């Protein structure tokens, strides 16, 4: 989600990446577009640009402020800062532009991000367990007339098996993203 209003950014501990060098507003804007495809390719008018993002996956935030010769990127997710640094330096290197790079990494952001990841990871692992049970539960259902001996949880898994399996098919993507963030 892209938002041009700095009020959207919650008061959280934020990591900061600062870049400076001999680059134009158009150049740094094109580099940011490589990282954040939601941003329009055309360089905005004015002397500086500010975008705020909220991750729909983890609810983490990113604040991008840049102008000719300077860029400041703030996020409560250290992975976001790391990815931005890698992509922005790669793009600058392609154009043979030397960058001065500095970081301000805040330790509290790691715990904050892990708190956001934990329930999502727990949910994905529970989903995997439920899907593993479906085949065995279906086998029981075929051979038993009365399923009242099953726990309510197992009966619910049977009732929702199609929905659970459809959601599970999406899971590798979700789990991979969570693992990448953790790394």
C-alpha positions as CSV (number, residue, x, y, z in Angstrom):
1,X,0.0,0.0,0.0
2,X,1.4,3.4,-0.9
3,X,0.6,6.5,1.0
4,X,2.0,10.0,0.6
5,X,0.9,11.1,4.1
6,X,3.6,10.8,6.8
7,X,0.9,10.6,9.4
8,X,0.4,7.0,8.5
9,X,3.7,6.0,10.0
10,X,3.2,4.7,13.6
11,X,5.6,5.6,16.3
12,X,7.7,2.4,16.3
13,X,11.4,1.8,16.6
14,X,12.8,2.4,13.1
15,X,16.0,1.4,11.3
16,X,17.5,4.0,9.0
17,X,19.4,3.7,5.7
18,X,21.0,7.0,4.5
19,X,22.5,7.3,1.0
20,X,24.3,10.3,-0.4
21,X,26.3,10.9,-3.6
22,X,26.3,12.6,-7.0
23,X,22.9,11.5,-8.3
24,X,19.8,13.4,-9.5
25,X,16.3,13.1,-8.1
26,X,15.4,11.2,-11.3
27,X,18.2,8.7,-10.8
28,X,17.4,7.8,-7.2
29,X,13.7,7.7,-8.1
30,X,14.4,5.2,-10.8
31,X,16.4,3.1,-8.3
32,X,13.5,3.2,-5.8
33,X,11.1,2.1,-8.6
34,X,13.2,-1.0,-9.1
35,X,12.7,-1.8,-5.3
36,X,9.1,-0.7,-5.0
37,X,7.1,-1.3,-8.2
38,X,4.0,0.4,-6.7
39,X,5.7,3.8,-7.2
40,X,4.9,5.5,-10.5
41,X,7.9,5.4,-12.9
42,X,7.6,9.1,-13.7
43,X,9.7,11.3,-11.4
44,X,7.3,13.4,-9.2
45,X,7.6,17.2,-9.6
46,X,9.3,19.1,-6.8
47,X,12.6,19.0,-5.1
48,X,12.0,16.0,-2.9
49,X,9.8,12.9,-2.7
50,X,8.3,11.2,0.3
51,X,6.4,7.9,0.2
52,X,5.1,5.8,3.1
53,X,4.3,2.1,2.8
54,X,2.5,-0.4,5.0
55,X,3.3,-4.1,4.2
56,X,0.0,-6.0,3.7
57,X,1.9,-9.2,4.6
58,X,3.5,-8.3,7.9
59,X,2.1,-4.8,8.8
60,X,5.6,-3.4,8.8
61,X,6.3,0.1,7.6
62,X,8.6,1.9,5.2
63,X,9.2,5.6,4.9
64,X,11.1,6.8,1.8
65,X,12.4,10.4,1.6
66,X,14.8,11.4,-1.2
67,X,16.0,14.3,-3.2
68,X,19.0,15.1,-5.4
69,X,22.1,13.7,-3.7
70,X,20.4,12.2,-0.7
71,X,18.0,9.4,0.3
72,X,16.7,8.4,3.7
73,X,14.8,5.1,4.2
74,X,13.3,4.2,7.5
75,X,11.6,0.9,8.4
76,X,10.6,-1.1,11.5
77,X,11.8,-4.3,9.6
78,X,15.5,-4.7,9.3
79,X,15.0,-7.0,6.3
80,X,13.4,-4.2,4.4
81,X,16.4,-1.9,5.0
82,X,18.8,-4.7,4.0
83,X,17.0,-5.4,0.7
84,X,16.8,-1.7,-0.1
85,X,20.5,-1.3,0.5
86,X,21.3,-4.2,-1.8
87,X,19.1,-3.1,-4.6
88,X,19.9,0.7,-4.4
89,X,23.7,0.1,-4.3
90,X,23.4,-2.4,-7.2
91,X,21.5,0.2,-9.3
92,X,24.0,2.9,-8.4
93,X,26.9,0.7,-9.3
94,X,25.3,-0.1,-12.7
95,X,25.4,3.6,-13.4
96,X,28.9,4.0,-11.9
97,X,27.7,6.3,-9.2
98,X,29.6,6.2,-5.9
99,X,27.4,6.2,-2.8
100,X,28.1,7.1,0.8
101,X,26.0,4.7,2.9
102,X,25.2,4.8,6.6
103,X,22.9,2.8,8.8
104,X,21.2,3.3,12.1
105,X,20.0,-0.2,13.1
106,X,17.7,-0.4,16.1
107,X,17.8,-3.7,18.0
108,X,14.2,-3.4,19.2
109,X,13.0,-3.7,15.6
110,X,14.2,-7.4,15.4
111,X,11.9,-8.4,18.4
112,X,9.1,-6.3,16.9
113,X,9.3,-8.1,13.5
114,X,9.5,-11.5,15.2
115,X,6.4,-10.7,17.1
116,X,4.6,-10.0,13.8
117,X,6.0,-13.1,12.2
118,X,5.2,-15.6,15.0
119,X,1.4,-15.8,14.7
120,X,1.6,-16.1,10.9
121,X,4.2,-18.8,11.1
122,X,2.3,-20.6,13.8
123,X,-0.9,-20.5,11.6
124,X,0.9,-21.8,8.5
125,X,2.4,-24.7,10.5
126,X,-1.0,-25.6,12.0
127,X,-2.6,-25.5,8.5
128,X,0.0,-28.0,7.3
129,X,-0.8,-30.3,10.2
130,X,-4.5,-30.2,9.5
131,X,-4.0,-31.0,5.8
132,X,-1.8,-33.9,6.7
133,X,-4.7,-35.3,8.7
134,X,-7.3,-35.0,5.9
135,X,-6.5,-38.2,4.1
136,X,-6.6,-40.3,7.3
137,X,-9.8,-38.6,8.4
138,X,-11.4,-39.2,5.0
139,X,-10.4,-42.9,5.2
140,X,-12.2,-43.2,8.6
141,X,-15.2,-41.3,7.3
142,X,-15.6,-43.8,4.4
143,X,-15.5,-46.8,6.7
144,X,-17.6,-45.4,9.6
145,X,-21.2,-44.5,9.6
146,X,-21.2,-42.6,12.8
147,X,-18.4,-40.0,13.3
148,X,-19.5,-38.8,16.7
149,X,-16.5,-40.6,18.3
150,X,-14.3,-38.0,16.6
151,X,-13.3,-34.8,18.3
152,X,-15.0,-31.7,17.2
153,X,-11.7,-30.5,15.8
154,X,-11.3,-33.5,13.6
155,X,-14.9,-33.3,12.4
156,X,-14.3,-29.6,11.5
157,X,-11.2,-30.5,9.6
158,X,-13.3,-33.0,7.6
159,X,-16.0,-30.4,6.9
160,X,-13.5,-27.8,5.8
161,X,-11.1,-30.1,3.9
162,X,-11.6,-28.5,0.5
163,X,-11.0,-25.0,1.9
164,X,-8.0,-26.1,3.9
165,X,-6.4,-27.8,0.9
166,X,-7.0,-24.8,-1.3
167,X,-5.4,-22.6,1.3
168,X,-2.5,-25.0,1.8
169,X,-1.7,-24.8,-1.9
170,X,-0.9,-21.1,-1.3
171,X,1.2,-22.0,1.7
172,X,4.6,-22.6,0.1
173,X,4.7,-19.0,-1.0
174,X,3.7,-17.7,2.4
175,X,6.1,-20.0,4.3
176,X,9.0,-19.1,2.0
177,X,8.4,-15.4,2.5
178,X,8.3,-15.8,6.3
179,X,11.5,-17.9,6.2
180,X,13.3,-15.3,4.0
181,X,12.3,-12.6,6.5
182,X,13.6,-14.6,9.4
183,X,16.9,-15.2,7.6
